[in-house]
């Protein structure tokens, strides 16, 4: 893993596919994860230090509560030579295990990378959660409709908007997705 894109894809392999060992491969041992959360529908610790603790929080603990997870990076492009990414919007579509509810969220990431002798690694990560809606979906129809329609994991903002608008017009039960047609704006 020698580019930010490869590291971001590895992170999704770890989180979305329940592979905690991947975190050790792509994060420095002393990496720092921080959160800012603008909703009360989900909770995480404000700060997590070290790749072992990050794997526990982002993969093992996460997987106890959520499955069928797909996290999308909502952007037009990504620089391969960046030492950091200050703002990268995301969208998540997943199922809450305890209730079967669809969890639809959006926010943004900030990433810091540390170049190494043989490979680059993540040394800092911030996750901002702007929204995390809870939608009744006992049969999983809404979750599957959304996930099947969106390219994973790289999702252009225009494709997100057009796809969710089309889905909402075809199926009024997906009207809740209107709030997710656009990525969160940059806080800067």
Buried (B, 14 or more C-beta within 10 A) or exposed (E): BEBBBBBBBBBBBBBBEBBBEBBBBBBBEEBBBBBBBEEEEBEBEEEBEBBBBBBBBBBEBBBEEBEBBBBBBBBEEBEEEBEEBBBBBBBBBBBBEEEEBBBBBBBBBBBBBBEEEEBBBBBBBBBBBBBBBBBEBEEBEBBBBBBEBBEBBBBBBEBBBEBBEEBBEEEEBBEBBEEBBBBBEEEE
